[in-house]
């Protein structure tokens, strides 16, 4: 059942607010990958935090600008190529296994995903391997701590970034244990915030809708009472003649079971 969030072209937002929505901001000094790994965006506890999902945006003030590096990171094309990125630290024991999805189908972001060990050495990387789970441009890494494969217990760093340098836009990063896939965690209800957005009438529709994906949050409530945030996509409703925001895919490791009594907000 679709969740509908009404979207009306009725008024104007302040110019600064719209510039921020479109990814604008002040100049940011790029840093080497080692600096990002030494100051991760967050920490994930394997025992208590999985399944883990975070929604964010690659832009000034929300992500770290990292210098291109052909050896360990996205390439530097010789013209100062830089990439917005976030890093999450996770400590794994022997036998632990995780699957990581970096969803690039929530905006103009073509996702790229890395996993590094405690020494900052690249363990895995992924470009489009997650498309069957997260849509076009999504990345997926399936990793297990196995000494026979020279993967040892310790700290690891998940780095989500973009395929193209200087790209901005919203993203979703999810980490699960494979056991969370079958059976998945069931989402029994969804809410949205905000329920209505006002924008400039004269702005190009496609660019505006992509920018506003970062402004709408869908929150799913599970049968166990926990919650998870995720994104959807804009579609035009012929009956109301407005754009509506609908969930197009359940978060990684979850499934929808909303029931006949679900009433979408308006």
C-alpha positions in Angstrom: 0.0 0.0 0.0 1.4 3.4 -1.0 2.3 6.2 1.5 1.2 9.5 0.1 2.9 12.8 1.1 1.2 15.8 -0.5 3.5 18.1 -2.5 2.1 21.4 -3.6 3.7 24.2 -5.6 2.0 27.0 -3.5 4.6 29.3 -1.9 8.3 30.2 -1.8 11.0 29.0 0.5 13.8 31.4 1.5 16.6 31.4 -1.1 19.2 30.2 1.4 17.1 27.3 2.4 16.5 26.2 -1.2 20.3 26.6 -1.9 21.0 24.3 0.9 18.4 21.8 -0.3 20.1 21.8 -3.7 23.5 21.0 -2.1 25.1 24.4 -2.0 27.4 25.6 0.7 30.8 27.1 1.5 34.1 25.7 0.3 35.4 22.7 2.2 39.0 21.7 2.4 39.5 18.1 1.3 41.4 15.7 3.5 43.2 12.4 2.9 41.4 9.1 3.5 43.4 8.5 6.6 41.9 11.5 8.3 38.4 10.3 7.6 39.2 6.8 9.0 40.8 8.4 12.1 37.6 10.5 12.7 34.7 8.3 11.5 31.2 9.6 11.1 29.9 7.0 13.6 30.3 3.6 15.2 28.2 0.5 14.7 28.0 -2.2 17.4 27.7 -5.6 15.7 25.8 -7.1 18.7 23.2 -4.4 19.3 22.9 -2.1 16.3 22.2 -4.5 13.4 20.2 -4.1 11.3 21.5 -0.6 10.9 20.2 2.1 8.5 21.2 5.7 8.2 20.0 8.3 5.7 22.2 11.3 4.9 23.3 13.6 2.3 26.7 14.1 0.5 27.2 17.8 0.8 29.1 20.5 2.7 28.6 20.2 6.4 27.0 16.7 6.2 29.9 14.6 4.9 33.7 14.8 4.7 35.3 15.9 1.4 38.1 13.4 0.7 40.9 13.8 -1.8 41.1 11.3 -4.7 43.8 8.6 -4.4 44.4 5.9 -7.0 45.9 3.6 -4.4 43.2 3.4 -1.7 40.2 5.5 -2.7 38.4 7.0 -5.7 40.8 8.3 -8.4 42.4 11.6 -8.7 42.2 12.6 -12.4 44.9 15.2 -12.0 42.6 18.2 -11.5 42.1 17.9 -7.7 39.3 15.3 -7.8 37.5 15.2 -4.4 34.6 13.1 -3.2 32.1 13.5 -0.3 32.2 10.4 2.0 31.2 9.1 5.4 32.8 6.4 7.4 31.5 4.0 10.1 33.7 1.9 12.4 32.6 -1.6 13.3 34.4 -4.2 15.4 34.1 -7.8 14.1 35.0 -11.1 15.7 36.0 -14.3 14.0 33.0 -15.8 12.2 31.1 -12.5 12.1 29.5 -11.7 8.7 27.9 -8.5 7.5 26.3 -7.3 4.3 26.5 -3.6 3.5 24.2 -1.8 1.1 24.9 1.8 -0.1 21.8 2.9 -1.9 22.3 5.3 -4.7 18.7 5.2 -6.0 17.5 8.0 -3.8 18.8 11.0 -5.8 21.5 11.8 -8.3 24.1 9.8 -6.4 25.8 6.9 -8.1 27.1 5.0 -5.0 30.5 3.6 -4.4 31.4 1.5 -1.3 34.6 0.5 0.5 35.6 -1.6 3.4 39.0 -1.0 5.1 40.8 -2.9 7.9 42.2 -1.3 11.1 45.4 -0.4 9.2 43.5 1.5 6.5 44.1 -1.2 3.9 41.3 -1.7 1.4 39.6 -5.0 2.0 36.6 -4.8 -0.4 35.1 -2.3 -2.8 31.8 -2.3 -4.8 30.3 -0.2 -7.5 26.9 -1.5 -8.9 26.7 -5.0 -7.2 23.8 -3.9 -5.0 21.4 -2.9 -7.8 19.1 -6.0 -7.2 18.6 -4.7 -3.6 18.7 -1.0 -3.8 18.1 0.0 -7.4 20.3 1.7 -10.0 23.7 2.8 -8.9 23.6 0.8 -5.5 26.7 -0.9 -4.1 26.8 -4.1 -2.0 29.6 -5.7 0.0 29.2 -9.2 1.7 32.1 -9.7 4.1 33.0 -12.4 6.7 35.9 -12.5 9.2 37.7 -15.7 8.1 41.4 -16.2 9.1 41.8 -18.7 6.3 41.1 -15.9 3.9 43.5 -13.6 5.8 40.5 -11.6 7.3 41.0 -11.3 11.0 39.0 -10.1 14.0 39.3 -6.4 14.7 38.2 -3.0 13.7 36.9 -2.3 10.2 35.7 0.9 8.5 32.8 1.1 6.1 33.2 4.1 3.7 30.3 5.2 1.6 31.1 7.7 -1.2 30.2 8.5 -4.8 31.4 7.2 -8.2 31.8 10.7 -9.6 33.9 13.4 -7.9 32.1 16.4 -6.3 28.7 14.7 -6.6 26.1 15.8 -4.0 22.8 14.3 -3.0 21.0 12.0 -0.5 22.0 8.4 0.2 21.0 5.5 2.4 23.6 3.2 4.1 22.5 -0.1 5.6 24.4 -2.9 7.4 22.8 -6.2 8.4 23.7 -9.7 9.5 22.7 -12.2 6.7 20.3 -13.8 9.2 18.2 -10.6 8.9 17.5 -11.2 5.3 15.4 -14.4 5.8 13.1 -13.8 7.5 13.4 -10.0 7.2 12.3 -7.6 9.9 8.6 -6.7 9.2 7.5 -3.0 9.0 3.9 -2.7 10.1 3.4 1.1 9.7 4.8 4.1 8.1 4.7 7.8 8.8 6.2 10.8 6.9 7.8 14.1 8.0 7.0 16.7 6.8 3.5 16.0 5.3 3.5 19.0 2.9 6.3 21.1 1.3 6.0 24.5 -0.3 8.5 25.5 -3.1 9.2 28.0 -5.9 6.8 27.7 -8.8 9.4 28.5 -11.4 12.0 26.0 -10.5 12.7 23.0 -12.9 10.6 20.2 -11.6 13.1 17.3 -12.0 15.9 19.1 -10.2 13.6 20.3 -7.4 12.2 16.8 -6.8 15.7 15.3 -6.6 16.7 18.0 -4.1 13.7 17.5 -1.9 14.3 13.8 -1.5 16.7 14.7 1.2 14.1 16.8 3.0 11.4 14.1 3.4 11.9 11.3 5.9 9.8 8.1 5.9 9.8 6.3 9.3 8.8 2.6 9.4 7.7 1.0 12.7 8.3 -2.7 13.1 6.2 -5.3 14.9 8.7 -5.2 17.7 8.3 -1.5 18.2 11.6 -0.4 16.8 11.8 2.2 14.0 13.9 2.7 10.8 14.1 5.7 8.5 14.3 5.5 4.7 13.6 7.3 1.5 11.1 6.9 -1.4 10.4 8.6 -4.7 8.2 11.3 -6.2 5.3 10.4 -8.5 2.5 12.5 -10.0 -1.0 11.8 -8.8 -3.5 12.4 -11.6 -6.5 12.5 -9.2 -5.1 15.2 -6.9 -2.9 16.8 -9.6 0.0 16.9 -7.0 3.3 15.1 -6.6 3.2 12.5 -3.9 6.1 10.8 -2.1 5.9 7.0 -1.9 8.2 4.2 -0.5 9.5 2.4 -3.6 11.6 -0.3 -1.7 11.8 -1.5 1.9 15.1 -0.8 3.7 17.7 -3.5 3.4 16.8 -6.4 5.7 13.2 -5.3 6.0 9.8 -5.9 4.3 6.5 -4.1 4.3 3.4 -5.6 5.8 1.2 -2.6 6.4 -2.3 -4.2 6.4 -5.6 -3.0 5.0 -6.1 -0.4 7.8 -3.1 1.7 7.0 -4.1 5.3 6.4 -1.4 7.4 4.6 -0.9 10.9 5.9 -1.9 13.8 3.7 
